Amino acid sequence: VAMTDATVTLPFAGKQSDTVAVVDAAIAAGSRIGIFWGTVLDTDENSPELDDVTFSATPTAGSMTLRVSAADPLDRVGGAYKIRYLIG
């Protein structure tokens, strides 16, 4: 099973969490998806070591809705995030 690399971009909208669609024909509605930081630093001004965010996914046929959430209620998400995911 191979990992898939992707870059997702969220607007800087002052939200603690936000979602973005990731299209991938290999995703089925019942897929289990593991999401991790990508192999390259995210492209906003922070590095993954400083970003306290979590990733979660809701699969549908041919795509997933990815939620990026800041762990601290006072932090906000936004910018480009490099991720790797595994479909199970």
Summary of the structure (lengths in Angstrom):
residues: 88
radius of gyration: 12.7
end to end distance: 8.3
largest distance: 37.3
contacts: 229
relative contact order: 0.43
helix: 0%
strand: 50%
